Amino acid sequence: GGRLRTRLQNLPQVAEVRGIGMLWGVEIVQDKEKLLPYPRKEEVAERLWQHLFREGIILYKGLAGGEGDALVVAPPFTITSDEVSLLVDKLGRAVEEVLG
């Protein structure tokens, strides 16, 4: 779980990763330094979710408050280190491709 959290936290546009074990909320922002969220009208969580679903990664869509977006990462407890890498790599590519 700690490895997963660290890898998620290092992704661009991830402001904060909250959770424990294999259950993590990942807050996505426009500006990581200023913690500036995307406007909800841009539906960032939904667009990322759709992209990842097409890639075979199933996450949960969430909201990080009034404005902002979050994804919930909750892989099975049997996930391997290689599968953690695959999940984080695909999420990183989705952020790059969907958000530019």
C-alpha positions as CSV (number, residue, x, y, z in Angstrom):
1,G,0.0,0.0,0.0
2,G,2.8,2.4,0.8
3,R,4.5,1.8,-2.5
4,L,1.2,2.5,-4.3
5,R,0.7,5.7,-2.4
6,T,4.2,7.0,-3.1
7,R,3.9,6.2,-6.8
8,L,0.5,7.9,-7.0
9,Q,1.8,11.0,-5.2
10,N,4.6,11.4,-7.7
11,L,2.2,11.7,-10.7
12,P,1.9,15.2,-12.3
13,Q,-1.3,17.0,-11.3
14,V,-1.9,14.9,-8.2
15,A,-2.3,17.3,-5.3
16,E,-2.9,14.8,-2.6
17,V,-3.3,11.1,-2.0
18,R,-5.3,10.2,1.1
19,G,-6.2,6.8,2.4
20,I,-4.6,3.6,3.9
21,G,-3.5,0.2,2.7
22,M,-5.0,-0.4,-0.7
23,L,-7.7,2.3,-0.7
24,W,-6.5,5.7,-1.9
25,G,-8.3,8.9,-2.9
26,V,-6.3,10.8,-5.5
27,E,-7.0,14.5,-5.9
28,I,-6.4,15.9,-9.4
29,V,-5.5,19.6,-9.8
30,Q,-4.6,22.1,-12.6
31,D,-1.6,23.4,-10.6
32,K,0.1,21.2,-8.1
33,E,2.0,24.1,-6.3
34,K,-1.1,26.3,-5.9
35,L,-3.5,23.4,-5.4
36,L,-5.8,24.9,-8.0
37,P,-8.6,22.5,-8.9
38,Y,-10.2,22.1,-12.3
39,P,-13.7,23.6,-12.6
40,R,-16.3,20.8,-12.1
41,K,-17.8,21.7,-15.5
42,E,-14.7,20.2,-17.2
43,E,-15.6,16.8,-15.7
44,V,-11.9,15.8,-15.3
45,A,-12.6,12.8,-13.1
46,E,-15.2,11.5,-15.6
47,R,-12.9,11.9,-18.6
48,L,-10.0,10.2,-16.8
49,W,-12.2,7.4,-15.7
50,Q,-13.5,6.8,-19.3
51,H,-9.9,6.8,-20.6
52,L,-8.7,4.4,-18.0
53,F,-11.7,2.1,-18.4
54,R,-10.9,1.8,-22.1
55,E,-7.3,0.8,-21.0
56,G,-8.6,-1.9,-18.7
57,I,-8.2,0.0,-15.5
58,I,-11.3,0.3,-13.3
59,L,-11.2,3.1,-10.7
60,Y,-14.0,5.0,-8.9
61,K,-14.9,8.5,-9.8
62,G,-15.1,10.9,-6.9
63,L,-15.2,14.6,-6.1
64,A,-12.7,16.5,-4.0
65,G,-15.2,19.1,-2.8
66,G,-17.3,21.8,-4.4
67,E,-14.7,22.3,-7.2
68,G,-12.2,19.7,-8.1
69,D,-11.9,16.1,-9.0
70,A,-10.7,12.9,-7.5
71,L,-10.3,9.2,-8.3
72,V,-10.4,6.4,-5.8
73,V,-7.9,3.7,-6.4
74,A,-8.8,0.4,-4.7
75,P,-7.0,-2.6,-6.3
76,P,-7.4,-6.1,-5.0
77,F,-5.1,-7.1,-2.1
78,T,-3.5,-9.7,-4.4
79,I,-2.1,-7.0,-6.7
80,T,1.6,-7.6,-7.6
81,S,4.3,-5.0,-7.7
82,D,4.3,-5.2,-11.5
83,E,0.6,-4.6,-11.5
84,V,1.0,-1.6,-9.3
85,S,3.5,-0.2,-11.8
86,L,1.1,-0.9,-14.7
87,L,-1.8,0.8,-12.9
88,V,0.3,3.9,-12.0
89,D,1.8,4.1,-15.5
90,K,-1.6,4.0,-17.1
91,L,-3.0,6.6,-14.8
92,G,0.1,8.8,-15.5
93,R,-0.4,8.4,-19.3
94,A,-4.2,9.1,-18.9
95,V,-3.4,12.4,-17.1
96,E,-1.0,13.4,-19.9
97,E,-3.3,12.4,-22.7
98,V,-6.6,13.7,-21.3
99,L,-5.3,16.8,-19.6
100,G,-2.4,17.7,-21.8
